[in-house]
Amino acid sequence: MTAIEKGQARLVLAPEVGGAIAAFTIGGRDVLRPMAAGATDALLASSFPLVPFCNRIPNGRFTFEGREVVLPPNLAGHSHTLHGQGWRAAWTVEKAEGGEAVLSYDHAPGDWPWAYRAEQRIVLSETGFRAELTVTNTGEAAMPAGLGFHPYFPRRDGEVLTAANDGVWMIDADVLPTVHHAGPWEADWAAGAAVEGHGLIDHCYTGWNQRAVLSAPGQPDTVVTASPECRWLHVYVPPGEDHYCVEPCASRPNPFGEGETGMVTIRPGESGSIWMDVVTG
């Protein structure tokens, strides 16, 4: 693992585990959920990048510009390929000094038939960090992309999430989007709602304004902001767990489905980027 520091801020990286963040603390206080010692799965990390797509592709099958693609499952017991390749690969540390880290991952064509280079640039401040995720098409054909971040936050006593939205995608038993529900559902995040007290929430919210506030009585707020491309907010609240996820995404689940999904086309030599800020008091 590799660590960078700025004042009382300390961020630990686990590049070999999907280019993940393993811990982020301010003065010893966990701002992100710490990664368990010895963990080798990005799902147990503090945060990891979603590249070159977010969330689930039904049965890993889609068509892009006339090319049919079939991706293998990449989560045990789950047939729907999710989150791209970056989270299941080792990344290279290009730089880790002066409160800044750069990680890279080069993907050779395979089941995902396009070559690309992914890069993360993480810059610390004394109160938080900015993570920028970039994907560059290094192949000879246009490729689709829709990037995202997957941070985990400790679920504190009395935790409240406030995040503007105008609706949510309902899900089926396989956590795939079905129909769009306008307005609040289950928890009114737009007005600010308790994180506790719900069934499983693993939903994508629309109309997000790229700002979410995580608050708890007597503790500093954590504010998550993101670049304008991140028009979707995925919220994951597993019942009975000590964490939850607030995920800025530039595309929604089933990214090759019908309607506007956020996926963009990147031509050879072109790049696409998003960023996320996590700042606390």
N, C-alpha and C positions, 0 to 999 in steps of 0.2 A: 504494500500500500504506500501511497504518497500523500503528503500533507502540505498545505499552504496556509499561511497565517497573515493576518493584518490586524494589528492591535490585539483585542481580545477575541477576534473572530478566527476560527480554525475550521478548515474544511479538509476532510480526508477522502481520497479517491481510491477506488478499487478498479483500475483500468482493465484488469484481467476478467472482471465480472461485468461484461456488457458496458464498459466505460462508465460504471456507476459511481455515484457519490456514496461513501460509506458512513459519513457523519458530517454534521455541520453544527457547530456550537458557538455561542457567544458567552464568554466568561464562564465556560463550563456547562451552560444550559443548552439542552438539546432543542434546536429549532426544527430540525428534521428528525424523524425516527432513526435511531442509530442501527446500523447493520449488525446483525448477530455475529459474534466471533466465529470465524471459520466458515461462514456462509459462502456458498459458491453459486447462488442463484440470484439474479438481479431482482427478483420479486421480494427478496428479503433485504434489499438495499435501502438507502435513504432516498435515492432518486436515480432514475436512469433515462437515457434518451430514447425516443421513438423515431426510428429512421429505417427505411424511407416511407413508412406509413404508420398510422395510428390504429390501434384496436384490431377488431376481427374482420377477416375476409371469409365469408361463408365457404367452408370446405376448401379454402385456399384457392378457389377457382375464380378467374376473371379474364376478361378480354380487353386488350388495350391496343388501339390502332390496328385492329385486325389480327393481332397475335394472341393466341390462347395460352394462358399461363396456369400451371397447377403447382401450388406450393405445398410442401409437406407440413404436417402438424409440428408445432414447436413448443407445445405445452402438454405434459402427460395427461392422458385421459380426455383431451379436448381436440376435436377434429377441425376446428376453425383456426387457421393460422393467424397469429396476432403480433402486432408491434414491430414487424419488419425483421431485419437480421442483426442490427447493431446490438440489441440487448442480449443476444446469444453469442456474441463474439468477444474476443480479447481486443482491446484498444492499445495503442502505443502512446506513451507519454512523450510529447515533443518538447514540453517545457513545464516546469513546476518551480517557480521562484518569484520572489517579489510580490507575493499575493496574487499571482496569476498562474493558471495552468492551461495547457493546450493538449488535447488528446485527439488522435486520429484513428480512423478505421478505413481500410481499403477493401472493397468488395469486388471479387472477381465474378463474372457471369456464371450462373449455375441455374438452380431452380428459379431464382429471380434472375432473368436473363440480361440484366443491364449492369454494366460496370459503373461504380461510383466511389467517391471518396467522401466520407463523413468526418466532420471536425467539430469538436467542442472547445469553446474558449470560455473559461470561467474566471471571473475577476472579482476578488473580494473587496469589500469596504469594511469599515469598522462595525457596521450594523447589518450587513447582509452580503449578497453576491448577485452577480448577473451571469447567467449561462446563455451563451449563444450557440446555436446548433446550425450547421451549414452542411448541405449536401451538394456535391458537384458531379455532374454527369461526365465520367471519364471514358465513356464508350463511344460508339459510332451511330447509335440510334437514339431517338427521343425516348425518355423514360418518365413514368409518373412519380409523383412525390407528394407527401403530406406529412409534415413533421409534428412532433409533440414532445412534451416533457411529462414525466411520471413521478412527481415527488410524493413522499409519504410524510405525514405530520403526526406528532404525538396527539392522542385524543385526551385533552386535559379535562378536569372536572368543570362542568358547566360550559363546555366548548360550544361556541356559536359560529356559524359560517354565514357571511353576508356576501352575496354575489349576484349582481343584476342579471336577469335573463327574461326571456319572453315565452319560454316553453321548454319541453323536454321530450326526447325520444323514448317511448315506451319500449320494453324489451320482452323477448320470449324466454323460454327456459334455457336457451343457449346464449343468453345475453346479447342477442342480435337485435338491432332496432326494428320495430314493427310499424307503428304509426306515431305521428307527432302530436303531442298533447299541448295545446296552447295554455299558458298561464301556470299557476302553481300546481304542484303534485307532491304529495307525501310530506315534503318540507319546503316551506316558502323561503328559499335562499335569498330571493330578491329583497325581502323584508328583514332578513336576518332570522335564522332558525337554529334551534338546538341540534347538535349532531347526534346526540343520543335519542333513543326512543323510537327508532324506525326499524322496519325490516331491511332486507338487503337493498342498498342503493348502489347501482352500478350503471349509471345513466349519463347520457350526453345532453347537455343543456345548450339551447340556442339563444341568440341575441345577447351574448355575453359582451360586456364592455371592457374586457381585458383587465379587470381589477377584482380581487377577492380579499376579504378581510377575515382572518381567523382570530377570534378573541376568546378570552376566558377570564373570569373574575379574579382580580388581583394580580394578573400576569400581563406581560407586554403583548400587544397585538403582533401578529405576523401578517404582513401585507404581500400578496402575490400579484404582480402585474406582468403583462406580456405584450409582445409586439402585435400590431394590428392584424397580422395574418391569423392570429390565434382567435378565431371567431367562435370556437366551440369550447366549452368547459366540461370536462368529464369529471364527475364526482363519484368516488367509490367509498362507501361506508359499510364495511363488513360487520354484521351484528356481533357484539361480544368481544371485539378485538380492541387493542389499545392504540390503534392508529386509524387514519383515513387518508384519502388521496384527493387532491384538488389539482387537476391536470389541464394545463393550457394546451390546446390542440389546434392545428391548422386544418384538420379534416375530421370527419365524424366516423363512427363505426360503420362497417360495410362501405368502405371508401369508394368502391366501384359500383355501388348500387345506383338506383334511380335518383334523379334530382340533383340539387347542388350539394356536393359532399366536401368541397374544399380541395380536392386533388388538383394539382397543376401539372403541366407538361414542361419538363426541363430538357432543352435541346443539348446536343453534344457540346461540351465546354462551358455550359451555363451552370449557374448555382442558384440555390434558394436557401433562405435563412429565416430563422425565428429566434426570439430571445425571451427569457423569463427572468424577472427580478424577484428575489425573496428577501424582504427587509423586515427587521424587527426592532422594537424599542429598546 
